[in-house]
Amino acid sequence: MMEKVYRTMRNTGAANIAVGIIMIVAGLSAGIVAIVSGAVLLKRKSELTF
């Protein structure tokens, strides 16, 4: 019985680590895209008219 609990806890921990890594990568990518698009807007600021 205890082996089942430990196996379940191990699998849950591994899944949580995997999800955490995926979230970090997604956050970094979104941040980089936001910075690059902001830089492009600042570079072309003189071309923008409203």
Contacts in CASP RR format, 6 or more apart in sequence:
PFRMAT RR
TARGET T0000
AUTHOR 0000-0000-0000
METHOD contacts of the structure
MODEL  1
MMEKVYRTMRNTGAANIAVGIIMIVAGLSAGIVAIVSGAVLLKRKSELTF
41 48 0 8 1.000
END
